[in-house]
Amino acid sequence: MLQYIIKRILMMIPVLLGVSVIVFALQVFTPGDPADVVLGATASDEQRAEWKAKYDLDKPIYYQYVKYMKGLITKGDFGISYRTGTSLNSEIAHRWPISLKLAICSVVIGCLIGIPLGILSAQHRGKLLDAIARILGILGISIPMFWLAYLLIMLFAINLKLLPVSGLYSFKHWILPAFTMGILSSASILRVVRSAVLDSISQDFVRTARSKGQKESVITRHHILRNSLIPIINSVGTEFATNLGGSAVIETVFVITGMGVLMVSAINNRDYAQLRACVILVALAVSIVNLFIDLAYAFIDPRIKAQFKSTKRMKKKTAAIMDKDETDE
């Protein structure tokens, strides 16, 4: 198991390096000069040259890449913003927890809505409840996020005046953005749960449990749901990674100072240093989420854990046979 964890961590390195290379390549091919955005059209050539030399933009792209990665790996330094001239580490330290908390809240809401509805839909296949759940699932993956956000704002903030519209100053401010993302996440989770539960319901071990007179609630909890956890965990992890990296729309609508707004601001201002810091950090977070998903498989499914143990035993047995052959010789 430990070898697998180390292997998965090592596999993250080329992924993150590939993301960093792509970000720097886009910096070359993207039209527009960040000096024009920061200094304005009235700046002289000397001012432009001085500004570019300050951020090493006058150097070759490979020099910029090596210097940036050296500072990132050895010091954890994400660089300096072209727009503000301040360290990006402090900016990210302020904004990252907001996006992380929003992603966690939205996934929790999505699970609380999607998992029970998916189970009920599968248990009542072909009935009215199943049809309603399937319609809600289709609507959830079809409705644009910004449109749903505006509908919830009009209902709960403008008409009913129950919840605030923007900012994150209290618990009430988190409700609308978290529920907007959570409702859309629940649609994807619902569809996966329904499909996984339907596959488990048709298995022989479920029929055997029913034939023995086991209660339906026990069958659902101990037999159906436990054997459906792998696709469910995968869906929940995917939604969490999606909400973590794609919260720009919600943060813009509700005026939340998270990573999504920071990324959009970097794109508009041609702030390449800020943009690559956001992209690399999100890529790292998504890779870590995928690592935890893979590790959760081993704890959920004993067959996967047994594969690791059998592989380890096989290696020990092979080494013992080789040692014995060497001794006989």
Disulfide bonds with the S-S distance in Angstrom:
none
